[in-house]
Amino acid sequence: MHRLVVFIIMSIINDGDMSEKHVIDLVREFETHESSIGKYWKARISGYFGSNCYKALDKKIKTMEDCSDLIPAVSRYNEWQSGVSFPIVKERMLLRRAIISANYRAPEIFSLSPIGGTPYENSARAQMVINLNMTHTRFRELTLKPGINTASKFGFFVVYSYWKSHEGDELRTIYNPDTGLYDRKRVPVGYENAYNCQIKPRDYFQNPEVANPEDSDFQGHIRRVHISELVVLLNDPVYIRENVQKVLEQARNGQIKGIASERGGDNYSEYDERRYCVDIYRIEGKINIKGNEEDGENYVTEMVGDTIIRLSREDYDRGIRSYTVVCIDKSSKYWFGVTDAEYVVTHENYLNTLMGMNLDNAMRSIQNYIFYDKKSISQNDLQNIYRNGGLVAVDANNIPITQLVSSFQPGRIDLTPTHLALNQVQQSIQQIGTKVDLSRKSEDGGLSNKTATAANIIAGQGDMLESDLLENFDFGVCRIGYIDIVMLQQFLPDLFYVRAKPREVEQRLNKYEILGDFDVDIQSTLQKNRSGELLRLQNVLTWWLNVSSNPQLQQSNINILPLLKEIWNKADVPSDEIMPDEQVQLGAPGMIPSNKIPAMQGGGMVPVNMQTQMQSSIPGGGL
């Protein structure tokens, strides 16, 4: 039996040797395969913009933008004189944006928990570092808040994460104590940060056949840049200098096509616009050209028009990608998400149709039509009736005036059956939402059962739906945090300085003090109703104070600081300013006076010897 096992193993090894992968080193042999790589990516990108996936996305964006701008879809098919438009979808968008925004008002966005053998001290320091990184890069202001607004309207937003290392100098106004004057001098500055920027929904692309973006074999986006940004790339060793120079010459001559050529539109088609701006296609994914079909390695490619200006291997730890799609509700067919505002688009269109019909009917019923004999009465005389003092010349020919002029007023059409449909639509709008208006009467679309039991059941169902949508959104934001902490672990210098709080001195940290495996979670301020949750926590604290007189409990040394901190946060009180920090006793990172190295405002990471230590170029950064 042992011989048989050995024979089988040797057979597997021999078969493996006979079926070796045929892989091309695309980076080393770039000049040979440059044309094939360019055609490969152009075909994949054009395939996406011509797919049903992109057409559905474009239609979705137009629909939701019309609803946001109060332009009803029925106005394109029915010319209602009333021009009525009820903001049902707009109301849902504003409510969704407010609820999600309230969920991210905690002082720190991310919370890290250690996994496996990772020390708790490392997770605490890593949590401090990632939240300082978010503060320094203004993540909440520049990325999260605009992303929430986009997701509330379309159901998703796309984030591109990248590493940026900068060392140089900048002009600052400095006070000179010797002269008592203020001078402008160039001061050395340096920072190392993971950045996140939102991408326009139409500028992102991937495999259109894959619903989960993480499973797509390629991802990318289009970014419009000024040609001055290309000049900087001439001295970047990551980029292909001769190709960048070629693109610059083409841009000066207006020979580079814009994104309109891919989308079939006329955006950025002006000659002058293309002279000083270009569209960079940045792509991450596998390049399976002919002869390299078995290659599973991911590459980073950047193209301008038909010219490749960069090709490098994807070199992030843990195989992370730079793109995150944050969804409110997942779609099973396409990569983009769905917002609960979309659930009432048909309701809004139907409501606008019914109300437009009723209002037009009312307007017609009060309109009076006058019929006259045009041979006997001049139309000009009728129009000049006020000029002529109310006199109208009539060629009656002995015909009574009552026979020459008559009036007609159409009767009102009975639209009572539409009232039942209108109530059903309004009630359906209430039932499909997370927040129900219990004060609305049943004849106005409110719920028919308004007992206390029914109200509690409805509120509970709304809370469950609300929690589910917020949980989906949190998963996407947590992935952004995961990408950022991996980048911080990979690219931060071996020794760096942070300032945890404005009133504290800088901490000196070694990179190994933030390494490890972490579970990224959200520091939420709205898991349930805010006032209700605050009341519950207060009741827990009151109960604890009542039972804490028990001697056995006093000896247990139970720590209630987390409970107090959560109560302060729910009450919108800055707990970090009034409570001791739980990380103070974490095991001795070195403390140094704050005048050693100038720290960036907001907690920026400053590398040691920033005037002399130059960082190597980092794959994936700069866009």
C-alpha positions in Angstrom: 0.0 0.0 0.0 2.8 2.4 0.7 4.4 1.7 -2.7 1.1 2.5 -4.4 0.9 5.9 -2.6 4.5 6.7 -3.6 3.8 5.7 -7.2 0.7 8.0 -7.3 2.6 10.9 -5.9 5.5 10.5 -8.4 2.9 10.2 -11.2 1.3 13.5 -10.1 4.7 15.2 -10.0 5.7 13.9 -13.4 2.4 15.1 -14.9 2.9 18.5 -13.3 6.3 18.8 -14.9 4.8 17.9 -18.3 2.1 20.6 -18.0 4.1 23.7 -17.1 2.5 27.0 -17.6 3.5 29.1 -20.6 3.8 32.6 -19.1 5.4 35.6 -20.7 7.3 38.2 -18.6 5.3 41.2 -20.0 7.3 43.8 -18.0 10.7 42.5 -19.3 9.5 41.9 -22.8 7.3 45.0 -23.0 8.6 46.3 -26.3 7.8 43.0 -28.0 4.3 42.8 -26.8 3.4 46.6 -26.4 1.0 46.6 -29.4 -0.8 43.4 -28.3 -1.2 44.7 -24.7 -2.6 48.0 -26.0 -5.1 46.3 -28.3 -6.1 43.9 -25.5 -7.0 46.7 -23.0 -8.7 48.8 -25.7 -10.9 45.9 -26.6 -11.8 45.1 -22.9 -12.6 48.8 -22.2 -14.6 49.2 -25.3 -16.5 46.0 -24.6 -17.5 47.4 -21.2 -18.8 50.7 -22.5 -20.8 48.9 -25.2 -22.2 46.3 -22.8 -25.8 46.0 -21.4 -24.2 46.6 -18.0 -23.1 50.1 -18.9 -26.3 50.9 -20.7 -28.3 49.9 -17.6 -26.0 52.0 -15.5 -26.4 55.0 -17.8 -30.1 54.7 -17.8 -30.2 54.3 -14.0 -28.2 57.5 -13.5 -30.3 59.5 -15.9 -33.5 58.3 -14.2 -32.3 59.1 -10.7 -30.9 62.5 -11.7 -34.3 63.4 -13.3 -36.0 62.4 -10.0 -33.5 64.3 -8.0 -34.1 67.4 -10.2 -37.9 66.9 -10.0 -38.2 66.1 -13.7 -40.8 63.3 -13.8 -40.5 60.6 -16.4 -44.2 60.9 -17.3 -43.5 64.4 -18.6 -41.8 62.9 -21.5 -44.9 61.0 -22.5 -47.8 63.1 -21.2 -48.0 66.8 -21.6 -49.9 67.7 -18.5 -50.9 71.4 -18.3 -50.5 71.3 -14.5 -46.8 70.3 -14.7 -47.1 68.5 -11.4 -44.2 66.6 -9.9 -44.2 65.0 -6.4 -40.8 64.6 -4.8 -41.3 61.1 -3.5 -37.9 59.9 -4.7 -36.1 63.1 -3.7 -37.6 62.7 -0.2 -36.2 59.2 0.1 -32.8 60.4 -1.1 -32.6 63.1 1.5 -33.7 60.8 4.3 -31.2 58.1 3.3 -28.4 60.6 3.2 -29.3 61.9 6.6 -29.5 58.5 8.2 -26.2 57.3 6.8 -24.4 60.5 7.7 -25.7 60.2 11.3 -24.1 56.7 11.3 -20.6 58.2 10.8 -20.3 61.0 13.4 -18.1 59.2 15.9 -14.7 60.8 16.5 -13.0 57.7 15.1 -14.4 55.9 12.1 -12.6 52.6 12.2 -12.1 50.1 15.1 -9.5 47.3 14.8 -9.7 44.0 16.6 -6.7 41.6 16.7 -7.0 38.2 14.9 -5.0 35.1 15.7 -1.6 35.8 17.5 -1.7 39.6 16.9 -1.1 41.4 20.2 -3.9 43.7 21.4 -1.4 46.5 21.7 -0.6 46.3 18.0 -4.3 46.6 17.1 -4.7 49.6 19.4 -1.8 51.4 17.8 -2.9 50.5 14.3 -6.3 51.8 15.0 -4.8 55.1 16.2 -2.6 55.3 13.0 -5.4 54.5 10.6 -7.8 57.1 12.1 -5.1 59.7 12.2 -4.5 58.9 8.5 -8.2 59.5 7.8 -8.0 62.8 9.7 -4.9 64.0 7.8 -6.3 63.1 4.4 -9.7 64.6 5.3 -11.4 61.3 4.4 -14.7 62.2 6.1 -15.0 65.6 4.3 -13.5 64.8 0.8 -14.5 61.1 0.3 -17.1 59.8 2.8 -19.6 62.6 2.8 -19.6 63.0 -1.0 -19.8 59.3 -1.3 -22.9 59.1 1.0 -24.5 61.7 -1.2 -23.8 59.7 -4.4 -24.9 56.5 -2.8 -28.2 58.0 -1.5 -28.9 59.0 -5.1 -27.7 56.0 -7.1 -27.3 53.3 -4.5 -23.4 53.0 -4.6 -20.2 54.9 -4.9 -16.7 53.9 -6.1 -13.5 54.7 -4.2 -10.0 54.5 -5.6 -7.3 54.0 -2.8 -3.6 54.8 -3.4 -0.4 55.6 -1.5 1.2 58.9 -1.7 4.7 59.7 -0.4 5.8 63.3 -0.5 9.0 64.9 0.7 9.9 68.5 -0.3 9.4 72.1 0.8 6.7 74.6 0.7 6.2 78.3 1.4 4.9 79.2 4.9 4.6 82.3 6.9 6.9 82.1 10.0 7.3 84.5 12.9 10.9 85.7 13.5 11.3 86.4 17.2 14.6 88.3 16.7 13.0 90.9 14.4 9.4 90.7 15.5 8.4 90.3 11.8 6.8 87.6 9.8 8.8 86.1 7.0 7.8 83.7 4.2 10.3 80.9 4.0 10.5 77.5 2.4 10.1 74.9 5.1 10.8 71.2 4.6 7.7 69.0 4.8 7.0 65.3 4.4 4.2 62.9 4.8 3.2 59.3 4.1 -0.4 58.6 3.7 -3.0 56.3 2.2 -5.5 58.4 0.2 -9.0 57.6 -1.0 -10.9 59.5 -3.7 -14.3 59.0 -5.1 -14.7 58.1 -8.8 -17.6 59.2 -10.9 -19.9 56.2 -11.6 -19.5 56.5 -15.3 -15.7 56.6 -15.1 -15.3 53.2 -13.5 -15.1 50.0 -15.5 -14.6 46.3 -15.0 -15.7 43.0 -16.4 -19.4 43.6 -17.2 -20.3 39.9 -16.8 -19.2 39.9 -13.1 -21.6 41.1 -10.4 -19.1 41.1 -7.6 -16.4 43.7 -8.3 -13.9 41.7 -6.2 -14.2 38.8 -8.6 -13.6 40.8 -11.7 -10.4 39.9 -13.6 -9.8 43.6 -14.2 -10.9 47.0 -12.7 -10.0 50.5 -13.7 -11.1 54.1 -14.1 -10.7 57.1 -16.3 -9.2 60.3 -15.0 -8.8 63.6 -16.8 -5.5 65.3 -16.0 -3.7 68.5 -17.1 -0.7 67.9 -19.2 1.4 69.5 -16.5 0.8 66.4 -14.4 2.3 64.3 -17.3 5.5 66.4 -17.2 6.1 65.3 -13.6 5.9 61.7 -14.8 8.9 62.1 -17.0 11.2 61.7 -14.1 9.3 58.9 -12.4 11.1 55.6 -12.9 7.8 53.7 -12.8 6.6 55.3 -16.1 8.0 54.8 -19.6 9.7 58.1 -20.3 9.7 58.0 -24.2 6.0 57.1 -24.2 5.1 59.9 -21.8 7.1 62.3 -24.0 5.1 61.0 -27.0 1.8 61.7 -25.3 2.9 65.2 -24.4 3.7 66.0 -28.0 0.3 64.5 -29.1 -1.5 66.5 -26.4 0.1 69.8 -27.5 -1.1 69.1 -31.1 -4.6 68.1 -30.0 -4.2 64.6 -31.4 -5.5 62.6 -28.4 -9.1 61.5 -28.3 -11.1 62.0 -25.1 -13.5 59.7 -23.3 -16.3 60.7 -25.8 -14.8 58.2 -28.3 -15.5 55.3 -25.9 -18.9 56.4 -24.5 -20.3 57.5 -27.9 -21.0 61.0 -26.6 -19.6 64.5 -27.3 -18.0 65.2 -24.0 -14.6 67.0 -24.1 -14.7 67.0 -27.9 -13.3 70.6 -28.3 -9.9 70.9 -29.9 -8.6 73.4 -27.3 -9.7 71.2 -24.4 -7.7 68.2 -25.7 -4.6 70.3 -26.1 -4.1 70.8 -22.4 -6.1 67.9 -20.9 -5.8 64.1 -21.5 -7.7 61.1 -20.2 -5.7 58.5 -18.4 -7.0 54.9 -18.4 -5.7 53.2 -15.2 -6.3 49.4 -15.2 -5.5 46.7 -12.7 -5.9 43.1 -13.8 -4.7 40.1 -15.7 -3.3 40.5 -19.3 -4.2 37.3 -21.1 -2.9 38.2 -24.6 -2.3 35.4 -27.1 0.5 33.2 -25.8 -0.1 34.4 -22.2 -3.5 32.9 -21.5 -2.3 31.0 -18.4 -0.8 34.0 -16.7 -2.6 34.7 -13.4 -0.5 37.6 -12.3 -2.1 41.1 -12.0 -0.6 44.1 -13.7 -1.0 47.9 -13.4 -1.4 49.5 -16.8 -1.9 53.2 -17.6 -2.8 54.4 -21.1 -3.4 57.7 -22.8 -5.2 57.1 -26.1 -3.4 54.1 -27.7 -0.1 54.7 -25.9 0.9 52.8 -22.8 2.8 55.0 -20.4 3.1 52.5 -17.5 3.2 48.7 -17.1 4.2 47.2 -13.8 3.3 44.2 -11.6 0.7 44.8 -9.0 2.8 44.9 -5.8 0.4 45.4 -2.9 0.5 43.1 0.2 -2.2 40.5 0.6 -3.2 40.9 -3.0 -5.5 43.9 -2.4 -7.0 45.9 -5.2 -7.2 49.7 -5.3 -11.0 49.8 -6.0 -13.9 49.5 -3.6 -17.6 49.6 -4.6 -19.7 50.6 -1.6 -23.4 49.7 -2.0 -26.5 50.3 0.0 -28.2 47.3 -1.5 -26.5 44.7 -3.6 -27.6 43.9 -7.2 -27.5 40.3 -8.3 -27.2 41.2 -12.0 -24.7 44.0 -12.2 -21.8 45.4 -10.1 -23.5 48.6 -9.1 -25.8 48.8 -6.1 -29.4 49.9 -5.6 -30.8 52.5 -3.3 -34.2 52.3 -1.5 -35.1 55.5 -3.3 -35.3 53.5 -6.5 -38.1 51.3 -5.0 -40.5 54.3 -5.3 -39.6 55.5 -8.8 -42.6 53.7 -10.3 -44.8 55.0 -7.4 -43.7 58.6 -8.1 -44.4 58.2 -11.9 -47.8 56.7 -11.2 -48.6 59.3 -8.6 -47.7 62.1 -11.0 -49.8 60.5 -13.7 -52.9 60.3 -11.5 -52.5 63.7 -10.0 -51.7 65.3 -13.4 -54.9 63.7 -14.7 -57.0 65.0 -11.8 -55.5 68.5 -11.9 -55.9 68.8 -15.7 -59.5 67.7 -15.4 -60.1 70.4 -12.8 -58.4 73.1 -15.0 -60.5 72.1 -18.1 -63.7 72.1 -16.0 -63.3 75.8 -15.2 -62.3 76.9 -18.7 -65.0 78.7 -20.7 -65.0 78.5 -24.6 -66.7 81.3 -26.6 -68.0 80.6 -30.2 -68.8 83.5 -32.6 -69.6 84.0 -36.3 -66.2 85.0 -37.8 -68.1 86.6 -40.8 -70.0 88.9 -38.5 -67.4 89.7 -35.8 -63.7 90.5 -36.5 -61.1 88.8 -34.3 -59.1 92.0 -34.2 -62.1 93.8 -32.8 -62.4 91.2 -30.1 -58.7 91.5 -29.2 -58.9 95.3 -29.1 -62.0 95.4 -26.9 -60.3 97.3 -24.1 -58.8 99.8 -26.5 -62.3 100.5 -28.0 -63.9 101.1 -24.6 -65.6 97.7 -24.6 -67.2 98.3 -28.1 -67.1 95.6 -30.7 -68.3 96.2 -34.3 -70.8 93.6 -35.5 -72.2 93.0 -39.0 -75.4 91.5 -37.6 -77.6 91.6 -40.8 -80.6 91.8 -38.5 -79.5 88.6 -36.7 -79.9 88.7 -32.9 -76.6 88.9 -31.1 -77.4 85.9 -29.0 -77.3 83.8 -32.1 -73.9 85.3 -33.2 -72.1 84.6 -29.9 -72.4 81.6 -27.6 -70.4 80.1 -24.7 -69.6 76.6 -23.7 -68.1 75.2 -20.5 -67.1 71.4 -20.5 -68.3 69.3 -17.7 -65.9 67.7 -15.2 -65.1 64.1 -15.9 -65.7 61.7 -13.0 -62.4 60.4 -11.8 -63.6 59.0 -8.5 -62.2 55.4 -9.4 -58.7 56.9 -9.5 -58.9 57.9 -5.9 -58.8 54.3 -4.7 -55.7 53.7 -6.9 -54.1 56.8 -5.5 -54.6 55.7 -1.9 -53.1 52.3 -2.7 -50.0 53.9 -4.2 -49.6 56.2 -1.2 -50.0 53.3 1.2 -47.5 51.2 -0.8 -45.0 54.0 -0.5 -45.4 53.9 3.3 -45.1 50.2 3.5 -41.9 49.9 1.4 -40.1 52.5 3.4 -38.0 52.2 6.6 -39.8 55.1 8.3 -43.6 55.1 8.3 -45.7 58.2 8.9 -48.2 57.0 11.5 -49.9 60.4 11.6 -51.2 60.1 8.1 -54.9 59.2 7.8 -55.8 56.0 6.0 -57.8 57.9 3.3 -54.6 59.8 2.6 -52.5 56.7 2.1 -51.7 56.0 5.7 -51.9 52.6 7.3 -55.3 51.3 8.3 -54.1 49.6 11.5 -52.7 52.2 13.9 -52.9 50.5 17.3 -49.9 50.6 19.6 -49.1 46.9 18.8 -49.2 47.6 15.1 -47.1 50.7 15.5 -44.4 48.7 17.4 -44.4 45.9 14.8 -44.1 48.4 11.9 -41.3 50.3 13.7 -39.5 47.0 14.4 -39.7 46.0 10.7 -38.4 49.4 9.7 -35.5 49.1 12.1 -34.6 45.7 10.7 -34.6 47.0 7.2 -32.7 50.1 8.2 -30.0 48.0 9.9 -29.7 45.7 6.9 -29.1 48.6 4.5 -26.6 50.2 6.9 -24.8 46.9 7.3 -24.4 46.6 3.6 -22.9 50.1 3.4 -20.6 49.4 6.4 -19.1 46.4 4.7 -17.9 48.6 1.8 -16.5 51.3 4.1 -14.8 48.6 6.2 -13.1 47.3 3.1 -11.7 50.8 2.5 -10.3 50.7 6.0 -8.8 47.3 5.4 -7.0 48.5 2.2 -5.7 51.6 4.0 -4.3 49.6 7.0 -2.5 47.2 4.6 -1.0 50.1 2.7 0.1 51.8 5.9 1.8 48.5 7.1 3.5 48.1 3.7 4.7 51.6 2.9 5.2 53.5 6.2 8.9 54.0 7.1 10.5 51.7 9.7 10.3 54.6 12.2 7.7 57.3 12.1 6.0 59.8 14.4 2.3 60.5 15.1 0.4 62.8 17.4 -2.6 61.0 18.8 -4.3 64.2 20.2 -3.6 67.9 19.7 -2.7 68.4 23.4 -0.3 65.4 23.5 3.4 65.2 22.4 4.4 63.1 19.4 4.7 59.4 19.7 7.6 57.5 18.1 6.5 54.2 16.6 8.3 51.4 14.9 6.5 49.8 12.0 6.5 46.4 13.7 4.2 47.9 16.4 1.3 48.2 13.9 1.8 44.9 12.1 -0.6 42.0 12.4 -4.0 40.7 11.3 -7.0 42.8 12.2 -10.7 42.7 11.8 -11.9 46.2 10.7 -15.2 47.4 12.1 -17.1 50.7 12.0 -17.4 53.0 15.0 -21.1 53.6 14.4 -23.3 56.2 16.1 -26.6 55.0 14.8 -27.1 51.3 15.1 -30.6 52.0 16.3 -32.7 55.0 17.1 -30.3 57.5 18.5 -32.4 58.8 21.4 -33.7 55.3 22.2 -30.2 53.8 22.3 -28.9 56.7 24.5 -31.8 56.0 26.9 -31.0 52.3 27.0 -27.3 52.9 27.8 -28.4 55.3 30.6 -30.6 52.7 32.1 -27.7 50.2 32.0 -25.5 52.7 33.8 -28.2 53.3 36.4 -28.6 49.6 37.0 -24.9 49.2 37.4 -24.7 52.0 39.9 -27.5 50.4 41.9 -25.9 47.0 42.1 -22.3 48.2 42.4 -22.6 48.4 46.2 -22.4 44.6 46.3 -18.9 43.7 47.8 -18.4 40.9 45.4 -18.9 43.2 42.4 -16.5 45.7 43.9 -13.8 43.1 44.0 -14.3 42.1 40.4 -12.7 45.4 39.0 -15.2 45.7 36.2 -14.2 48.4 33.7 -17.2 50.6 32.8 -15.1 53.2 30.8 -16.3 51.8 27.5 -19.9 52.2 28.5 -19.4 55.7 29.7 -17.5 56.6 26.4 -20.4 55.2 24.4 -22.9 57.2 26.3 -20.9 60.4 25.7 -20.6 59.7 22.0 -24.4 59.0 21.7 -25.0 62.4 23.4 -22.7 64.2 20.9 -20.1 64.9 23.6 -16.4 64.5 22.7 -15.5 61.6 25.1 -11.8 61.8 24.2 -11.6 65.2 25.7 -13.2 64.4 29.1 -12.3 60.7 29.7 -8.9 59.0 30.1 -7.5 57.3 27.1 -7.6 53.5 27.2 -4.4 53.3 25.1 -2.3 55.3 27.5 -1.0 52.2 29.3 -0.2 50.3 26.2 3.3 49.3 26.6 5.7 52.0 26.0 6.1 53.5 22.6 8.9 56.1 23.0 7.8 59.6 23.9 9.9 62.5 22.5 9.5 66.3 22.7 7.3 67.7 20.0 10.0 70.1 18.7 12.1 67.3 17.3 10.3 66.7 14.0 7.6 69.1 12.7 4.3 67.0 12.6 1.7 67.8 10.0 -1.6 69.2 11.3 -4.3 66.6 11.8 -2.0 63.7 12.6 0.0 63.3 9.5 2.7 60.6 9.5 6.2 62.2 9.2 9.2 60.0 8.2 12.5 60.2 10.1 15.2 62.2 8.4 12.8 63.6 5.9 15.3 66.0 4.5 17.7 63.2 3.4 15.7 60.0 3.4 14.1 59.5 -0.1 11.4 56.9 -0.5 11.5 54.6 -3.5 8.7 54.9 -6.1 5.6 53.1 -5.0 3.5 51.0 -7.4 0.0 52.3 -7.8 0.5 55.7 -6.3 0.1 59.1 -7.8 -3.3 59.0 -9.5 
